[in-house]
Amino acid sequence: MSVPIVHESDIEEVALPGRYLRWLVNAETLNAKHLSVCVIRVLPGEKVRPAHAHPNGEELIYIIRGSGRVMVGGDVEAVKEGAAVLFPQGSVHMLQNTGDEEMKVICFFAPPSELSTYQFFDEVDFPA
């Protein structure tokens, strides 16, 4: 039996509004059954768009590099390298890079998620 390992450089990066995404862990990459994990890169000034929620589960993000802000259910907080943020099931959320360097974030989902399971809110944005 081989050890289930994947390297992010082996995963195709997808350009999405406000970020570049690689699905590191899911049923396809590592045959994961109970979680999924992606890595995103957010360029300075960019927002992960549109605001969205995960009606079927939770998301936890961990900031590897950079700084910015998150909005969860209308509340806005600053985040920086080393911060972990929980997006509770069904909460509408967004992430923005407010720094001057690329932000890199790991996103953990339980149960597994994919873009088709997201609920989008085009009209929601960070408060002015």
Number of C-alpha atoms within 10 A of each C-alpha: 3 4 6 10 9 12 8 13 9 10 14 11 16 12 12 12 12 20 22 16 20 19 20 24 25 19 13 10 15 14 12 14 13 12 17 23 21 19 21 23 22 24 21 18 15 19 22 21 19 19 22 19 24 23 15 15 18 19 23 15 20 19 20 16 16 22 23 22 17 22 20 20 14 14 10 15 11 14 20 18 15 12 14 16 15 14 22 17 14 17 21 20 26 23 25 24 27 21 16 12 14 17 25 21 22 20 21 21 22 17 13 20 22 13 8 6 13 15 17 16 14 10 7 15 15 17 8 3
